[in-house]
Amino acid sequence: MPKWISSKEAAGLIPAGASIMVGGFMGCGSPHKILQALADLKTGDLTIICNDGAQPNGPDGSDFYGVAKLIHNRQVKKLIASHVGLNPEVAQQLNEGFLDLVLVPQGSLVEMIRAAGSGLGGVVTPTGFGTDVEKFEYVHSKIEIDGKIFLLKRPLHADFALINGHTVDKFGNIWYKGTTRNHNIAMATAAKTVIAEADNVTEIGAILPENIMTSGIFVDYAVNGKEE
């Protein structure tokens, strides 16, 4: 059973220099209350592992939606992501030499995270062979199987995973609504400490067993985002 804390307390658990997986797809399915609290603390030198750099303006009318808050504050020293084209500050900070950007093909990214959560030694895929992807740090080596060349990509771990669920029961079991499940499910298995932000909190047993997408055994801390 997770310890229920505030978003400010959750952000306070994260030290400077930490590596953090953040669920979401352009901010959809991201833990926005925790990200705002982390932005307020201005904890720096972070490595962020997420699908993208989010966007300067969110659909809720906010400035610097999702992880874009952290990028704007220059709290992110290294960004490992698949797509950054909708956040011009990523390119700006990259060109300045401030931000270290590591691009990972989207399918490879989630499989590398899944491999870490499953205790696997890596992911074998042809994606990126013959391109600049071969040069990136997460590629361990090239291997040949049945006459075809594959890249062996390392599993991807993190110190923290910040995830978001539509409904979370008091044991920490999570149901994600629609596509908000995105990277959240894999990330919940691949970090030393998992902090879940709940859009809605319910009693144990209210989520049908077959609808539980992340088991509460993976969740260390939980935040009631609706109350905040």
Secondary structure, 3 states (H helix, E strand, C coil): CCEEECHHHHHHCCCCCCEEEECCECCECCCHHHHHHHHHHCCCCEEEECCECCEEECCCCCEEECCHHHHHCCCEEEEEECECCCCHHHHHHHHHCCCEEEECCHHHHHHHHHHHHHCCCCEEECCCCCCHHHHCCCEEEEEEECCEEEEEECCCCEEEEEEEEEEEECCCCEECCHHHHCCHHHHCCCEEEEEEEEEEEECCCCCCHHHCCECHHHCCEEEECCCC
